[in-house]
Amino acid sequence: MKRYCLALDLVNDPVLIAEYEAYHREIWPEIRKSIVDSGITNMEIYRIMDRLFMIMEVNESFSFDAKGAADAANPKVQEWEKLMWKYQQALPVAKPGEKWVMMDRIFSLQ
């Protein structure tokens, strides 16, 4: 099992942040299916103020390229992503159009 950690910022507005969290308490079934079908076995998102931190655990079949292609071809995922941009803002280091940015592990107790 492999683990990835990613970061993203939210628009710094308490009302929008509350709405964003509400959407994530009950994600759309199609979004859950797209996540699981891609090989992601566990996903958690944490928040401090307007900064998000995502932990993804994936199986051996997972590929960022395959996930991106499947998402691009899925109208419901595209609808979700468009909606989420209302709440999200890219990190300053993000490439144009990039949302979640991969974080580098700098320490492991193991």
C-alpha positions as CSV (number, residue, x, y, z in Angstrom):
1,M,0.0,0.0,0.0
2,K,1.3,3.4,-0.9
3,R,0.4,6.7,0.7
4,Y,0.3,10.2,-0.8
5,C,-0.2,13.5,1.0
6,L,-1.5,16.6,-0.8
7,A,-2.4,20.2,0.2
8,L,-4.8,22.8,-1.1
9,D,-6.2,26.0,0.3
10,L,-9.8,27.1,0.7
11,V,-11.2,30.6,0.0
12,N,-10.8,32.2,3.4
13,D,-14.5,32.8,4.1
14,P,-16.2,31.1,7.1
15,V,-19.5,30.6,5.2
16,L,-17.8,29.0,2.2
17,I,-15.7,26.8,4.4
18,A,-18.8,25.6,6.3
19,E,-20.5,24.8,2.9
20,Y,-17.4,23.0,1.7
21,E,-17.3,20.8,4.9
22,A,-21.0,20.1,4.5
23,Y,-20.5,18.8,1.0
24,H,-17.7,16.5,2.3
25,R,-19.8,15.1,5.1
26,E,-22.0,13.5,2.4
27,I,-20.1,13.3,-0.9
28,W,-22.1,12.4,-3.9
29,P,-22.2,8.6,-4.5
30,E,-20.7,9.0,-8.0
31,I,-17.7,10.8,-6.4
32,R,-17.2,8.0,-3.8
33,K,-17.4,5.4,-6.6
34,S,-14.8,7.3,-8.8
35,I,-12.5,7.4,-5.8
36,V,-12.8,3.7,-5.0
37,D,-12.8,2.6,-8.6
38,S,-9.4,4.3,-9.1
39,G,-7.6,2.2,-6.6
40,I,-7.8,4.6,-3.6
41,T,-8.5,2.5,-0.6
42,N,-8.6,5.2,2.0
43,M,-8.8,9.0,1.9
44,E,-8.9,11.6,4.7
45,I,-9.0,15.3,4.5
46,Y,-8.0,17.5,7.4
47,R,-8.4,21.3,7.8
48,I,-6.7,24.0,9.8
49,M,-8.1,27.5,9.0
50,D,-8.2,27.6,5.2
51,R,-5.5,25.0,4.6
52,L,-6.5,21.4,3.6
53,F,-4.3,18.3,4.0
54,M,-5.3,15.1,2.2
55,I,-4.0,11.6,2.9
56,M,-4.6,9.0,0.2
57,E,-3.8,5.3,0.6
58,V,-3.8,3.5,-2.7
59,N,-3.5,-0.1,-4.0
60,E,-1.0,-1.3,-6.7
61,S,-3.5,-0.5,-9.5
62,F,-3.7,3.3,-8.7
63,S,-2.3,5.8,-11.2
64,F,-2.6,9.6,-11.0
65,D,-2.7,9.6,-14.9
66,A,-5.5,7.0,-15.0
67,K,-7.5,8.7,-12.3
68,G,-7.1,12.1,-14.1
69,A,-8.3,10.5,-17.4
70,A,-11.3,8.8,-15.8
71,D,-12.3,12.0,-14.0
72,A,-12.0,14.0,-17.2
73,A,-14.4,11.5,-18.9
74,N,-16.9,11.4,-16.0
75,P,-19.5,14.3,-16.2
76,K,-20.5,13.9,-12.6
77,V,-16.9,14.2,-11.4
78,Q,-16.5,17.3,-13.6
79,E,-19.7,18.8,-12.1
80,W,-18.3,18.2,-8.6
81,E,-14.9,19.6,-9.5
82,K,-16.5,22.8,-11.0
83,L,-18.6,23.2,-7.8
84,M,-15.6,22.7,-5.5
85,W,-13.6,25.5,-7.3
86,K,-16.1,27.9,-5.7
87,Y,-14.5,27.0,-2.3
88,Q,-11.0,26.1,-3.3
89,Q,-8.0,28.2,-4.3
90,A,-4.7,26.9,-5.6
91,L,-1.6,27.1,-3.5
92,P,0.9,29.7,-4.7
93,V,3.2,26.9,-6.0
94,A,0.5,25.2,-8.0
95,K,0.7,24.9,-11.8
96,P,-2.1,26.6,-13.8
97,G,-5.3,24.6,-13.3
98,E,-3.8,22.4,-10.6
99,K,-5.7,21.9,-7.3
100,W,-4.2,19.5,-4.9
101,V,-0.4,19.7,-4.7
102,M,1.7,16.7,-3.7
103,M,3.6,17.2,-0.4
104,D,7.1,15.9,0.2
105,R,7.6,13.6,3.2
106,I,10.4,15.1,5.3
107,F,10.2,12.7,8.3
108,S,9.2,9.2,9.1
109,L,9.6,7.5,12.5
110,Q,10.0,4.1,10.9
